[in-house]
Amino acid sequence: MVSELLKEIRDNPEVRAEARRIILTDDLLELPDVVKTLAATQQQLVELMASMNSRLDRMEARQGRMETQQGRMEARQGRMETQLERIDNDLSEFKGSVKTQLERIDNDLGELKGSVVENKATRRMRQLAPSRYGLHSPTVVAGEVAEHGPTQQFLEACRRAGAAQEQVDRLNSTDLIIRARSGTDGASTPIYVVVEVAYTLDSEDVVRADESRRILRSLIPGSGEPDAKVIAALYGVRMREDDRDAAEELDIGVFTEVLRT
C-alpha cells in the first residue's frame, strides 16, 4: 500500500504536487520563489553598487580635474598678481619720474621767468619809480640783479656811515638800489629806492624791502647826504592781494606788469 502510494507520487506530477502541499507548509513552498526574489534583488543591489561605484569614480575623476583646474587658476592668479605688482611698481616709478621731471621743469621755468623779470627790473624801475615818485636822474648804485653798478663803492660808503656787517650783507642782497633826486636840479634831494624783484612777489619780499629801507635810513645821519630819503618798492608780475595789502600798509610801492619777452 505504501509502496503503491510512493510510486503514484513519483509517477504522477499532480499527485506529487498535492502531496507536497499536504506535507510542506506554505512558507516552505514559497521559499524557492523567495530565494529567486532575493537573488534578483541581490543582483539589482550588485548592479546598483556597481553603478554607484562607477559614478563615484567619475565624480572623483571630475573632482581631480577640478582641483587641477583650480591649481592652474591659482597659479595663473599668482602670476597675474605678480604682474600687477610689477605694473604698479613701474607705474609708481613712472609717476615719480614724471613728478621729478615736472618739478625740474617747474623750477627751470620759475628760474627762467625770474631771470627775465630780473633782466627787466633795472630798466623798468629806472622808468617806473621816477614816474611815480616825481624823481629824475636815476642811477643804479647796487643790486644783485643789476648788470652794472658800483656795488662795492656803495657798500664801502655804508660801512663808513656805520653799517654793521649783517647790515652790509642785507644791503648787498637787496635786488636793486637806485639813487635819484627829487625837486629842481638846484635844490634837489637825494632819494634812494630799494627794490625787491621776483616773478611772484610774496610776504618775504615785503619783509626784505622793509628791512633794507630801515637799514639804509639808519645810515643816512652818518653819510654825506643827511637830507636823503629812502623809498621801498617791489617789482614783479604777480602778487597775492593780502601780500599787496601788507606792502601798502608799510608804504612800500608795488609795481607789477605783464611779462613780455
Salt bridges, closest charged atoms under 4 A:
ASP11 OD2 - LYS7 NZ 2.98
GLU18 OE1 - ARG21 NH2 2.24
GLU156 OE2 - ARG159 NH1 2.94
ASP185 OD1 - HIS136 NE2 3.44
GLU196 OE2 - ARG170 NH1 3.60
GLU196 OE1 - ARG208 NE 3.53
GLU204 OE1 - ARG208 NH1 3.82
ASP205 OD1 - ARG208 NH2 2.57
ASP210 OD1 - ARG213 NH2 2.79
ASP210 OD2 - ARG214 NE 3.39
GLU225 OE2 - ARG179 NH2 2.29
ASP242 OD2 - ARG240 NH2 2.50
GLU257 OE1 - ARG124 NH2 2.83
